[in-house]
Amino acid sequence: MKQLIKGLRRFKSEYFCTHQDLYAELSHGQHPRVLFITCSDSRISPELMTQAEPGDIFVIRNAGNLIPPYGATNGGEGATIEYALEALDVKQIVICGHSHCGAMKGLLKHEELRESMPLVYDWLKHAEATRRLIKENYSDRTGEELLNITIAENVLTQIENLRTYPAVHAKLFRGELKIYAWIFDIDTGEVKAYDPEQHAYLPPHAVLPPEEQDPEFATEFPGCSLPNVPTPTTSRTNGFIKELDSRPSIAASTPVPAYASAWQADSRGNTDRPDGRDTHGQDDGKGSYSLHSSQRHPMSRLSSAQLDRIYRGSGSQ
């Protein structure tokens, strides 16, 4: 607590006193540009990693960056989403997972939590679609590789859940909202963003529309001197991230975390292979991988009537 109080004093003297005009403006209301949904993990700081100013982003945080499907609970996530869209009129939503996620580790051993952490056990039921997808399609993966796959798949599953909210679906239908899937790597400080067209996690600027591009993005992402520590590896080399710069010299020397997004015949309605295990992408010969171009299909548990109401943007009757 002593350190927190010291921090309060530094905040007042070093930041607040030099940003009084900003806080005076914020005292009259907020107009955030982005709803940022991420994990409660203490190693993740949305404002710090994006260098956002107070008032820039509206944040939801919980264990595992989960969004329960619409109607599954009357918890704070749904209310906050509704407020962000209807009252604050945010135009962009980011769901950001992260490496070494404890919630996803717990999801992989869900039953073990029933007695020791019953509330966590119940909460992680909202990630059941992720757990089932992983169990059915990645039984051959273990350890860190399986965890990274789970983290990446979970972000996409939560976007599917997010789309079940009437306010979200209505704004998407009208072209008034964009949703982005990010993964923050604690080891490198870098973020990858999912590109639904290429079915791969790319540098975040690669998924922006042309009108939002910036000349600064044409340069390489800033680097820094890292301590000489072993880089975590997996049994597969860069199985699921496609770098924009695929020059052999770069690809051969730069280790990349094995985040994944796989599309299965059985669970996604695709038919790339009859055994339903066409998941690993194709090597382009330069150290980069991209996923097959099959379409991701949401696994909705909603009735046809509910889906129709969501599509039209109205609430349940």
N, C-alpha and C positions, 0 to 999 in steps of 0.2 A: 504493500500500500504506500510505503514511503516513496518508492520510485514513481508511482502513479501521480502522487501529489507534486513531486518535483517536475514531472512532465506537464502538469497543469500550469505550473508557474512559467515554465519555458514557453508553453503554447501562448500564454497571455503576453509575455514580453517579446517573444521572437516572431510570432505569427499574427496574432489577433491585432496587436498594436500597429502592424504594418498593413493590415487588410480591413481597417475599420469601415471604409466605404463599401466593401463587399458585404460585410455583415449588416451594415445599415440597410442595404438593399434587400438582403435576405430576410430581414425582420418584417418586411411587408409581404413576403410570400416566396414560394419556391417554384422553379420552373426547370426541373431536371430534364436532361435530354434522353437519358437511358435508364431502363430498369435493369439492374445488375443482380442476377441470382447466382449465389455461390455458396460454398461450404462454410460452416462455422469454424473450421480449422484455424488455429491461431497463427499459422504460418502464411495465411492468405490475407492480403489487404487490398481490396478493390481500389480504394482511393490512391494508395501508394503505387501500385503496379501500373495504373493508368494515368497517374499524375493528375487526377481530377481535383478541381477546386470544390470547396463546400457549395452545395446547391447543384452540382453537375449531374450526379447519379443518385438514383433511388435504389436502395439495396434491400434484398431479402437474403437472409443467411440462415441455414439450418444444416444439420448433419447430413452430408451426402448431396447437397444442393438438389433436394427432391421437391417435386411439384406433384402433390396428390391429384389424380384425375378429378375433373369437375364432378361435384356431387359426392365424392368419396369421404369428405370431411368438411366441417365448417370452420377449419382452423385459420390461422393468420395468413397463410400463403395466399389462399384464394381472395381474401379481403384486400390484401396488399396489392395483388395483381389488378383487381378491379379498380382500386383507388388510383393506382398509377396510370391506368389507361383512361378511365372516365374523368377523374378529377384533375390529374396532372397532364394528361394527353401526351404521354411519352410516345415516341415514334420508333424506338428501337429497344429490343430486349436481348440481353446477353445471358446465357446460362454457361457458367464457367466451372468446370471440374478441375481437379489438380492431381498431380502425382502424389504417391504415398498416402492416398486417402484412407483414413481409418474407418470411415463409414463403409466404404466399399470392401475393405478387408473383413469387416463384420458381416457384410452381406454374403460373402463367400463361405462363411461358417455360421449362417443365420441361426440354425437350430441350437448351437452352443450358447447363444445369448438368451434363450428363453428363461432360464433360471437366474443367471447372473445379472442380466440387465433387461428386465422385462419391458421397460418403456422403450428402450432402444430397439428391442425385438419387434415391438408393435409398430414403431415408426418405420422401420426398414421394410415392413410389409408394403409400403407405398412404392418400393423398388422391386416388387415381385416380378414385374415384366422383365426387368433387367436380369434378375436372378435366373428366371426360367430360360431366357434367351441364352445366357452364358452356359447354363447346365446342358441345354439341348444341342448347342452348336460348338462348344469349345472344350469338350471332355478330354481332348488330347493336350491341353495347355495346363501349365502349372506355374506356381511361384510368381515372380515379379511380372512375367509375361502375361499370365492370366489376370493379375491385378490391373495392369495397364489396359488390357482389352476391356475389362469390366468398367473401368473409369470412362473410357471413350464411348462405349456403348450406352452407359448410363446417361451421359449428357444428351445423347440423341433420343433416348427413351423419354427423358423429362421434357424435351421439346414436343414429343408426341402428346404427352399429358397436358402440356401448356396449351396446345391447340384445341383441346376439348373445352376450354373456357369460352363461353359465348362472346365476351368482349374481345378476346384475342382473335377468335375465328372471324368475327365480323370485320375487324380492322384489317386482318390479312386479306379477306375477300375483297375489301374496298381498296386495297393497295396502300393502306395508311400505316402499316407496321412491318418492320423487318426483325427477324429473329436470327441470332448468331450463336453458334456452339463453339466454345473455347475450352482449351485445356492449358492450364498453367503448370510449367515444369519447375518445381522447387529447386532442383539441382542446377538449372541453367538460367533461370529467370526469364525464360522465353515462353511465348504463347503461340499455340497453333489453333487455327480456326477451321471448322469443317466446311468443305465445299460440296454441296449436294450434287453438282453437275459432274464433278470428277470423282466423287465418292472417296475423298481423301482429306486428311488434315494438312493444311497448308499454312504458310506465313499469313498472318491476319489480313494484311492489305490485299492479298490475292482474291479474297472473296467479296471485296467491295465492288459496287457497280462503277462504271467508268466515270460518272459525274462526281463521285466521291474520292477519286484517286488524287494523290498529291505528289508533286515532283520529288519530295523528300523520300517517298516510298521506293523510288528507283534505286536508291543506294542500299547497300547491305545493312542488315539489322545491326545496331550497335553491339560491339563486343566488349569484353573486359578481361583482365588477367585473372584466371581462375587458379586456385591452389592446385598443386600437383597431387591430385587424389585419383584413385581408380574410378573409371567411368562405369556405372552399372551397365551390364549387357544382358541380352537374352539369347535364347537358342536360335533365334532367327535375326537376320540383319535387316533392320529398317523395313519390317514387313508391311507397314501400313501408313507411313508418312511419305508424302511426295514433296520434295523440295523444289522450289522454282528454279534454283540454280543447280542444275544436275551435271555440272562439269565434273569429269572423272577425278580431278585433283581434289575438289571439294568433297565429293561424295565418298571418296576412298578414305579421307582423313577425318571426317566429322561424324562421330557416333550420334545416332538419333534414337530417342526413346521409342519403344514399340507400341505406340498407341494404335488402336484398331477400330475399324468399323466394318463389320462383315455382313453380307447379305445372303440369307439362307433360303434354299428352295422350300423347305418344310415350313419355316416360321414366317417367311416373308412373301410367299406366293410366287417365287421365282423358279425358273427351270434351267439354270445354267448347267447343272449336272444332276443326273437322276438320283444320286445319293444325297443331295442336299447339302454338300459340304464344299461348295465352290466359294471359298472365303478368302483366299490368301493373295489375290491380286496377281499381277504379272510384272516380272522384272524387266525394266527397259534396257538392261545391259549397262547402265551407268550408275548403279547403286540406288536408284530411286524406284519406288513401287507406287502403283496406283491400284485402286480397287476396281473390280469389274463394274460395268455400267448398269447393273440390274437396279431396279427401283426399290426403295425402302417403303414397306407398307406398315402403317400403324396397326398395333394389335389392340383395337378398341373393344372394351367390354360394354359399351353403351348400346342401347336399343336403337332400332331404326328411327323411331320417333324422336329420341334424344338427339341423335345425330342430325336429324332434319332441323330441329330447333337450334342446334349449335350452328349449323350451316347458315341459317337465316339470321343468326345473331340475337335471337330472343332468349329469354330465360326459360327455365323449366316451368311447367304449369302445375 
